[in-house]
Amino acid sequence: MPMKHDPLGGGTEADGAKNPEYCSYCFANGAFIQPDISCKEMIAQVKAIMWQKFKIPAFLSWFFVWKIPKLKRWNSSGIRGN
């Protein structure tokens, strides 16, 4: 989720500080909420949510998920890579 649309303004570190890289749906208390989810699984999950909540069909939901593989979480150089 784009950070500007995150209702909580981003995820949180263990000390409660805001994490500017991850949204509150993915990151809380210094850890990923779903630590073992793959990039492919995350894309499928987001597409499903887009359909369930907003009735956005799969072919249009790609506009909402295309950046997921580019996130630091799934980048091999990311310190919290998955």
C-alpha positions as CSV (number, residue, x, y, z in Angstrom):
1,M,0.0,0.0,0.0
2,P,1.3,3.5,-0.8
3,M,2.4,5.1,2.5
4,K,0.2,8.1,1.8
5,H,-2.9,5.9,1.9
6,D,-1.9,4.0,5.1
7,P,-4.4,4.9,7.8
8,L,-1.7,4.5,10.5
9,G,1.0,6.3,8.6
10,G,3.2,3.2,8.2
11,G,4.4,0.2,10.1
12,T,6.1,0.4,13.5
13,E,9.5,-0.7,14.9
14,A,9.8,-2.6,18.1
15,D,10.2,0.6,20.0
16,G,7.0,2.1,18.5
17,A,8.8,4.4,16.0
18,K,7.2,4.6,12.6
19,N,8.9,2.5,9.8
20,P,8.9,4.6,6.6
21,E,9.4,1.7,4.3
22,Y,6.5,-0.7,5.1
23,C,2.8,-0.1,5.6
24,S,0.9,-1.0,8.8
25,Y,-0.7,-4.0,7.1
26,C,2.7,-5.6,6.5
27,F,4.9,-4.5,9.3
28,A,4.3,-4.0,13.1
29,N,6.4,-4.1,16.2
30,G,9.6,-4.5,14.3
31,A,8.6,-7.5,12.3
32,F,6.6,-8.5,9.2
33,I,3.1,-9.6,10.0
34,Q,3.3,-12.5,7.6
35,P,7.1,-13.3,7.7
36,D,6.9,-16.4,5.5
37,I,4.8,-15.0,2.7
38,S,6.4,-15.0,-0.7
39,C,6.3,-12.2,-3.2
40,K,4.0,-14.2,-5.4
41,E,1.7,-15.0,-2.5
42,M,1.6,-11.4,-1.5
43,I,0.6,-10.4,-5.0
44,A,-2.2,-13.0,-5.0
45,Q,-3.4,-11.8,-1.6
46,V,-3.5,-8.2,-2.6
47,K,-5.4,-9.0,-5.8
48,A,-7.9,-11.0,-3.9
49,I,-8.4,-8.2,-1.4
50,M,-8.9,-5.7,-4.3
51,W,-11.7,-8.0,-5.7
52,Q,-13.3,-8.7,-2.3
53,K,-13.4,-5.1,-1.0
54,F,-13.6,-3.0,-4.2
55,K,-14.7,-5.5,-7.0
56,I,-11.6,-4.6,-9.0
57,P,-11.0,-7.4,-11.5
58,A,-7.7,-9.2,-11.7
59,F,-6.6,-7.6,-15.0
60,L,-7.0,-4.1,-13.4
61,S,-5.6,-5.1,-10.1
62,W,-2.1,-5.4,-11.7
63,F,-1.9,-1.6,-11.5
64,F,-2.0,-2.0,-7.7
65,V,0.5,-4.8,-7.3
66,W,3.2,-4.2,-9.9
67,K,5.6,-2.5,-7.4
68,I,5.4,-5.3,-4.9
69,P,8.4,-7.3,-6.4
70,K,10.4,-4.0,-6.2
71,L,10.0,-3.6,-2.5
72,K,13.1,-4.0,-0.3
73,R,11.5,-7.0,1.4
74,W,11.9,-9.1,-1.8
75,N,15.1,-7.4,-3.0
76,S,18.1,-9.6,-2.4
77,S,20.0,-6.6,-1.0
78,G,17.3,-5.9,1.5
79,I,18.2,-6.5,5.1
80,R,14.8,-8.1,5.8
81,G,14.6,-9.9,2.5
82,N,12.1,-12.7,1.9
